[in-house]
Amino acid sequence: MTGFPMLRIASAAAGLALLAACSPNESGSAVDGGTFGNSTMTNTLVMTGRQGYVHDLSARFAAEVPSMVTFAFNSSQLDAEAQAILRQQADWIRQFPEIRFRVYGHTDLVGSTSYNKTLGLRRAQAVVSYLSTLGISRGRLEAVVSYGETQPLVVTEGRERRNRRTVTEVSGFVAGHPALLDGKYAEVIYREYVRSAQPETVLTGTSLSQSGSGS
């Protein structure tokens, strides 16, 4: 009797292998929810080390600059506060010419779903347009299909400014950028760490001195 469990396990394994061989889908496609594209793209990003850097840079962007701007009711106009935040975003984005960004548009729950989806996209497009006036290439910016009213920060059917927002996020690397063609993605991060560790040099009189040394 002891041979029957082993025989069943072997038969099950053989059946799974046969199904995998005959399946028209990619390995992993059943568990890839589309967050990072299809499973082949996800595997490629992981194996080349690029996905980890995208995650790290996205977290760093959100930690170092405000990633969200808000809007007046039924408006896609950028007010002075929004423009100030976007100038901070542009300063950060300029440090990383190899990186692409997406801007997601959102609305509150007032109004129809179709109207809010269009309004959210207009808000994302307004942010992309303003960032481009600050010297950021449009080729690195994407206003994606709006989430409309489907992802509120504050769940309320009334007017809520925090729900009327855009969110800027790191989305990946610029295809074909010269700094990335040789696969040295770590240099993107390493370069910034080296720069951040270098003290500023100032000219005093006829000699050079380094700032930040204390007194």
C-alpha positions in Angstrom: 0.0 0.0 0.0 2.9 2.3 0.6 3.6 2.6 -3.1 0.2 4.0 -4.0 0.8 7.6 -2.5 4.1 7.9 -4.3 2.5 6.7 -7.5 -0.3 9.3 -7.1 2.3 12.1 -6.5 4.3 11.1 -9.5 1.2 11.0 -11.7 0.0 14.5 -10.4 3.5 16.0 -11.1 3.5 14.5 -14.6 0.0 15.9 -15.3 1.0 19.4 -14.2 4.1 19.3 -16.4 2.0 18.2 -19.3 -0.5 21.0 -18.7 2.3 23.6 -18.4 3.8 22.4 -21.7 0.5 22.6 -23.5 -0.6 25.9 -22.0 -0.7 28.9 -24.4 -0.1 31.3 -21.6 3.2 32.5 -20.3 4.5 31.1 -17.0 3.4 33.4 -14.2 0.7 35.1 -16.3 -2.0 33.7 -14.0 -0.6 35.6 -10.9 0.6 38.7 -12.7 -2.2 41.2 -12.1 -1.0 43.6 -14.7 0.6 46.0 -12.2 3.9 45.9 -14.0 2.7 44.8 -17.4 2.7 41.2 -18.7 4.7 38.5 -17.0 7.5 38.5 -19.6 8.1 42.2 -19.0 8.1 41.7 -15.2 10.6 38.8 -15.5 12.8 40.8 -17.7 12.8 43.8 -15.3 13.6 41.6 -12.4 16.4 39.6 -14.1 18.1 42.8 -15.3 17.8 44.5 -12.0 15.8 47.3 -13.3 12.6 46.7 -11.4 14.3 47.1 -8.0 15.7 50.5 -9.0 12.3 51.7 -10.3 10.8 50.8 -6.9 13.7 52.4 -5.0 13.5 55.6 -7.0 9.7 55.7 -6.8 9.9 55.5 -3.0 12.7 58.1 -2.9 10.7 60.5 -5.1 7.6 60.2 -2.8 9.8 60.7 0.3 11.7 63.7 -0.9 9.1 65.8 -2.8 5.3 66.1 -2.7 4.0 63.7 -5.3 0.4 65.0 -5.2 -1.2 68.3 -6.2 -4.9 69.1 -5.7 -7.5 71.1 -7.6 -10.5 73.3 -7.1 -13.9 71.8 -7.7 -14.6 70.9 -11.4 -11.3 72.4 -12.5 -8.1 71.3 -14.1 -6.4 74.7 -13.5 -3.1 74.7 -11.5 -3.2 77.2 -8.7 -0.1 78.8 -7.1 0.3 76.0 -4.5 0.1 73.3 -7.2 2.7 75.1 -9.4 5.1 75.4 -6.4 4.8 71.7 -5.8 5.4 70.9 -9.5 8.5 73.1 -9.5 9.8 70.9 -6.7 9.0 67.8 -8.7 10.7 69.2 -11.8 13.9 69.9 -9.7 14.0 66.3 -8.6 13.1 64.9 -12.0 16.0 66.8 -13.6 18.5 64.9 -11.5 17.5 61.6 -13.2 17.5 62.1 -17.0 17.2 58.3 -17.4 13.8 58.0 -15.6 10.3 58.2 -17.0 7.2 59.4 -15.0 3.5 58.9 -15.1 0.9 61.3 -13.8 -2.4 59.9 -12.6 -5.6 62.1 -12.4 -8.3 61.7 -9.8 -11.6 63.4 -8.9 -14.0 63.4 -6.0 -17.3 61.5 -6.1 -19.5 64.4 -7.2 -20.7 64.1 -10.8 -21.0 61.2 -13.3 -18.4 58.5 -13.7 -17.7 59.3 -17.4 -17.4 63.1 -16.7 -15.0 62.5 -13.8 -12.8 60.2 -15.8 -12.4 62.9 -18.5 -11.8 65.5 -15.8 -9.2 63.4 -14.1 -7.3 62.9 -17.3 -7.4 66.7 -18.0 -5.8 67.2 -14.6 -3.0 64.8 -15.4 -2.5 66.4 -18.8 -2.3 69.9 -17.1 0.5 68.6 -14.8 2.4 67.1 -17.7 2.1 70.4 -19.7 3.3 72.4 -16.8 6.3 70.1 -16.1 7.2 70.4 -19.8 7.4 74.2 -19.4 10.0 73.7 -16.7 12.4 71.9 -19.0 11.2 68.2 -18.6 11.0 66.4 -21.9 7.5 65.3 -22.8 9.0 62.0 -23.8 9.7 61.3 -20.2 6.2 62.2 -19.0 2.9 60.4 -19.5 -0.6 61.4 -18.5 -2.3 58.1 -18.1 -6.0 57.1 -18.2 -7.6 58.7 -15.2 -8.8 56.8 -12.2 -11.7 59.2 -12.1 -13.6 58.9 -8.9 -12.7 55.2 -8.2 -9.8 55.8 -5.8 -10.8 58.5 -3.3 -8.4 59.3 -0.5 -11.4 60.3 1.7 -14.5 58.3 1.2 -17.3 60.8 0.9 -19.9 61.6 -1.7 -19.5 65.3 -1.1 -16.9 67.7 -2.3 -13.4 66.8 -1.0 -10.3 68.6 -2.3 -7.9 65.8 -1.3 -9.7 63.5 -3.7 -9.4 66.1 -6.6 -5.7 65.4 -7.2 -3.0 64.1 -9.4 -0.2 61.8 -8.3 3.2 61.7 -10.1 5.1 58.4 -9.9 8.3 56.9 -11.3 7.3 54.5 -14.1 10.6 53.2 -15.6 13.6 54.0 -17.7 13.9 56.0 -20.9 14.3 53.4 -23.7 17.6 53.7 -25.4 19.1 56.3 -23.1 22.9 56.3 -23.6 23.6 55.9 -19.9 21.6 52.7 -19.8 22.6 50.9 -23.0 25.5 49.0 -21.3 23.2 47.7 -18.6 24.9 49.5 -15.8 21.7 50.5 -14.0 23.4 50.7 -10.6 25.4 53.7 -11.9 22.2 55.7 -11.9 21.9 55.3 -8.2 25.6 55.3 -7.4 26.1 58.6 -9.2 23.7 60.4 -7.0 25.1 58.9 -3.8 28.6 60.1 -4.8 27.3 63.6 -5.6 25.5 63.8 -2.3 28.6 63.0 -0.4 30.7 65.7 -2.0 31.0 68.9 0.1 30.5 72.2 -1.7 33.7 74.1 -2.5 33.7 77.8 -2.1 36.3 80.4 -3.1 37.4 82.7 -0.2 40.1 85.2 -0.9 42.8 83.5 -2.8 42.3 80.0 -1.4 39.7 77.3 -1.7 37.8 76.0 1.3 35.2 73.3 1.7 31.8 74.2 3.2 30.1 72.1 5.7 33.2 71.5 7.9 31.8 73.2 10.9 33.4 75.8 13.1 
